[in-house]
Amino acid sequence: MLLVESLLGSFSAEATYIEDVFSTWLYTGTGASQTITNGINLSGNGGMVWIKSRSASTSNFLFDTARGATKEINSDTTDTEATLTNSLTAFNPTCFTVSSAAGIGVNAATYASWTFRKQPQFFDVVTYTGNGANRIISHRLGSVPGCIMIKRTDTTAAWAVYHRSLANTQYMVLNTTAAAATGATYWNSTTPTSSVFSLGTSTDVNANGGTYVAYLFAHDAGSFGATGTNNVISCGSYTGNASFTGPTVTLGYEPQWLLVKRATGGTADWYLFDTMRGMPTYSQNNIYLVPNSAFNEGSPVTWINPSATGFNITGADANINANGSTYIYIAIRRGPMKTPTTGTSVFGLSARTGTGANVTVTGGQTDDAVLIKRRDVATGGLISSRLTGSTYMTPSSTAVAANTGATILQTNPWDVMDGVKVGTTSTITNASGSTYINYLFRRAPGFFDVMCYVGNGGTNIVNHNLGVSPEMIITKSLSAVDPWQVNFPVQGRYATLNTSDAGFSSTMPVTSTTINVNSNAGNNPGEDYVAYLFATCPGISKIGSYTGTGTTNQINCGFTGGARFVLIKRTNSAGDWYYWDTARGIVAGNDPYLLMNSANEEVTTTDYIDTYSSGFELSSTAPSALNANGSSYIFLAIA
C-alpha cells in the first residue's frame, strides 16, 4: 500500500475525466496580461502548457510547473531553457496567465494552447540532473509510458523521444524531421516500467551535471470516467498504404488531439491536429501545426478523419501515409466525459439582430452544433456542426450540404471557444437589421452526440459516443438530395423533418454504443451521412410522448425551472414540427413559434404553449396539430 501511494501520490477515489486533465484552448493576444481560464488545475496538481502562435511564425513554447512559470523551452529548436518575464507568468487553480511576449500574447495574434495536467495513467513531468552513466529515473505516471520526450535545459541539445511502437534501442528527435534512429546510449536498450525509465550516456538525455525535463505520456492505462476503466490517451502506430482509403486506427474513443510523425521510410514533419482548430469528418479540412517548426498554421489538408472509435487516414501524402512506412502517434480522447448537471452547460440559445458583418454567435459554452433561423422573413434555417466543418444544411430542405465560403459561415467557423462564426450573408444568418434565433448544442454523455457514417444499403451498425441509448436520431445525407429522417426508437416511430407527414412505425435497434442504421435512418450505399443523437438526461432534456386532451395539458419532463426549448410533432396524423424557446418567449401570453419543416417566418399571434415548472403546458387554444383530444404526439424538451 505504501508503495502504491509513493508512486501515485495522494489519490482520491473521486472519478477523473479527460476534461479535468487536458484542454485545447484558443485565444487572441492582447499585448498585456490575460488569464486563460480552461478549468485545469496546474497550481495544485502540476503539469505542462504548450503554446503556439497560429498567425505568426514563432516557436512552440513549453512551460511546466516543475521548472516554474516564465521558464520556456521550444519544441522546434535545440535552444537552452530561457526565462521570459512577459511569457507564461503564473499557473493557477483554474487557469494560467500569459503576457505580451512574442509567440505568447502579441496584440491581435491568434494562439493555440494545450494543457496537460499531471495525473496517474495520463501525464507526468520529471526533472533530473544527469550523471553521465547508465541509470534509471523514477516517475509517478503509475503505468508504463507510451511516449517520453526529454529536453536538456542548461545548454543547447536536441529533444529525444522514446515511443513504445519503436524498439528500445531507437529514438526520435522532436525538433527535426528525421526518421527514427538507433542509439543504445539513449534508453540503455531498456523498456520503461510503471515506475522507472532508463537512460544511457548520450548527452541529449544524461550528460554529467546537465539538467533535464522529461514529459511522460501514458498509453491505454484506463482509470478514467465514472467506472475508472476508460482510456483517455493512446500511443500507437500504423503502417501507411499510400491510398486515399488509408489505414484505420481503432482507439476505442473519438480523439480530440492527435500528434503524428513518420518514423520509418523517410523524413517528415511532426503534425499536430485538434478538433478546436479543425479536424472535421466531412469535408476534412484538417488544420495543422508543426511542433518541429516555427511556421504558422499550414493550409488545410485532407489527411485525418476522426470517428467515434478512432481515426482514419484519408490522404495519400507521404507525410502521413507512404506505402510501407511506420507512423507513430499520440491520441487524446474527446471530452467532456461527465454527464452534464445543468442545461446551460450544454445548450445555449439567444435572439439577436443581424449586423451584416462577421460576428461570433455565442452559446455560453464550447459548442459542437448550431441551428440558426431567421425570424422576420421566410428563409430556410441552418444546421451545422463541428464534426462536419464549414458545411451546412437546411432542416426544411432535402438539399445536399453546402459550403458558401465566408458569407453564411465564416472560413473555419468552429475555431472559437464559445459559439460559431457567421458571415455577412443577406439572408440566412446575418442580414443587417433582421432578427434571428440561435440554438447551440454541446456534445455530452447522456444528452447529445454527433456522428458521421457512410451508407452501405444493408446492415450498418455504427458507433456513437452518447453513452446511453439514443431516443431521438436525426439523420441527413450530406452528399445527396435526400429527406431528413427522425427516428424515435422508444416510440417505434420515424418521420421526415422537412415534411408534415404523420410518420411511420419502425424498428431501429440501438444500444448505448451503437445504432443499426437501416433505410428509415438513411443508408444509401456510398452516401455520406450525419446523425444528431438526443437522449433524456434527467433535469436537462426529455424525449417523450403524450396524448392530446383538447384542454390545458401539462407535460411533466422532470424539470425544476421549466423548458427553455420545446419541439413537438403529431404522429397519428399529419402535422408540422413546431418549436418554441424562452429567448423569444414561453410565457402566459402569446408565444412566437417556428416550424422545422417550413421556411416561413415566425408566427407571433398565438398562445399555444405556456410555462410549467416541471416542463411545459399546452393551452386550451392549441390546435389539433398540438393537442387534439386522443391524438398522439412526440416531443423534445430542453431545460
Secondary structure, 3 states (H helix, E strand, C coil): CHHHHHHHCCCCCCCCCHHHHEEEEEEECCCCCEEEECCCCHHHHCEEEEEEECCCCCCCEEEECCCCCCEEEECCCCCCCEECCCCEEEECCCEEEECCCCCCCCCCCEEEEEEEECECCCEEEEEEECCCCCEEEECCCCCCCCEEEEEECCCCCCCEEEECCCCCCEEECCCCCCCCEECHHHHCCCCCCCCEEEECCCHHHHCCCCEEEEEEECCCCCCECCCCCECCEEEEEEECCCCCCCCEEECCCCEEEEEEEECCCCCCCEEEEECCCCCCCCCCCECEECCCCCCCCCCCECCEEEECCEEEECCCCHHHHCCCCEEEEEEEECCCCCCCCCHHHCEEEEEEECCCCCEEECCCCCCCEEEEEECCCCCCCEEEEHHHCCCEECCCCCCCCECCCCCCECCCCCCCCCCEEECCCCCCCCCCCCEEEEEEECCECCCEEEEEEECCCCCCEEECCCCCCCCEEEEEECCCCCCCEEEECCCCEEEECCCCCCCEECCCCECCCEEECCCCCCCCCCCEEEEEEECCECCCEEEEEEECCCCCEEEECCCCCCCCEEEEEECCCCCCEEEEECCCCCCCCCCCEEECCCCCCCECCCCCEEEECCEEEECCCCCHHHHCCCCEEEEEEEC
